[in-house]
Amino acid sequence: MAEELLEHRLKRLKMRSMRRGIKEMDLILSAFADAELARMDSSTLEHYDALLDENDQDLYRWVTGQDNAPEKFSGLISVIAKALHR
């Protein structure tokens, strides 16, 4: 399988960030993606891609601080939460 071009990867991740299951996460993640994706390195993009596989209700609770994020996502969730409060 050929490696995905960076341009295509960024477009795919932006689209996945915008088209969530709940409107709140559409707004939060699309704003974050617009501001941050282009600056991420390959491993961080991979990690963000994995985060997008998580359930929207869980993501919302993690980003808003209602629940603690799993350890594997806690750093990325912190970055998203800080961006939300800017």
C-alpha positions as CSV (number, residue, x, y, z in Angstrom):
1,M,0.0,0.0,0.0
2,A,1.4,3.4,-0.9
3,E,2.0,6.0,1.8
4,E,-0.6,8.7,2.0
5,L,0.6,12.1,0.8
6,L,0.7,14.7,3.5
7,E,-1.7,17.0,1.7
8,H,-4.3,14.2,1.4
9,R,-3.7,13.2,5.1
10,L,-4.3,16.7,6.3
11,K,-7.5,17.0,4.2
12,R,-8.8,13.7,5.5
13,L,-8.1,14.6,9.1
14,K,-9.7,18.0,8.7
15,M,-12.8,16.3,7.2
16,R,-12.9,13.7,10.0
17,S,-12.6,16.6,12.5
18,M,-15.5,18.5,11.0
19,R,-17.9,15.5,10.4
20,R,-18.3,14.1,13.9
21,G,-21.4,12.7,15.5
22,I,-22.2,15.7,17.7
23,K,-22.1,19.3,16.8
24,E,-20.0,20.3,19.8
25,M,-17.2,18.1,18.7
26,D,-17.6,19.3,15.1
27,L,-16.9,22.8,16.3
28,I,-14.1,22.0,18.7
29,L,-12.2,19.6,16.5
30,S,-12.6,21.5,13.2
31,A,-11.2,24.7,14.9
32,F,-8.4,22.7,16.4
33,A,-7.6,21.0,13.1
34,D,-7.6,24.3,11.2
35,A,-5.2,25.9,13.7
36,E,-2.9,22.9,14.5
37,L,-2.8,20.1,11.9
38,A,-0.3,21.7,9.5
39,R,2.2,22.2,12.4
40,M,2.1,18.5,13.5
41,D,4.8,16.0,12.8
42,S,3.9,12.6,11.3
43,S,3.7,10.8,14.7
44,T,1.5,13.4,16.2
45,L,-0.8,13.3,13.1
46,E,-1.0,9.5,13.6
47,H,-1.8,9.9,17.2
48,Y,-4.6,12.5,16.3
49,D,-5.9,10.1,13.7
50,A,-6.2,7.4,16.4
51,L,-8.0,9.9,18.7
52,L,-10.6,10.5,16.0
53,D,-11.6,6.9,16.3
54,E,-12.9,7.5,19.8
55,N,-16.5,8.0,20.7
56,D,-17.7,11.7,20.5
57,Q,-19.4,11.7,23.9
58,D,-16.1,10.5,25.5
59,L,-14.1,13.0,23.6
60,Y,-16.4,15.8,24.7
61,R,-16.2,14.8,28.3
62,W,-12.4,14.6,28.1
63,V,-11.9,17.9,26.4
64,T,-14.3,19.7,28.7
65,G,-12.7,18.1,31.8
66,Q,-15.8,16.2,32.9
67,D,-13.8,13.0,32.8
68,N,-10.1,12.2,32.7
69,A,-8.8,11.1,29.3
70,P,-7.0,7.8,29.0
71,E,-3.3,8.1,29.5
72,K,-2.5,7.5,25.8
73,F,-4.5,10.6,24.8
74,S,-4.1,12.8,27.9
75,G,-1.4,15.0,26.3
76,L,-3.2,15.6,23.1
77,I,-6.5,16.2,24.9
78,S,-4.7,18.8,27.0
79,V,-3.6,20.6,23.9
80,I,-7.1,20.5,22.4
81,A,-8.6,21.8,25.6
82,K,-6.1,24.7,25.8
83,A,-6.9,25.6,22.2
84,L,-10.6,25.6,23.0
85,H,-10.1,28.1,25.8
86,R,-8.1,30.5,23.7
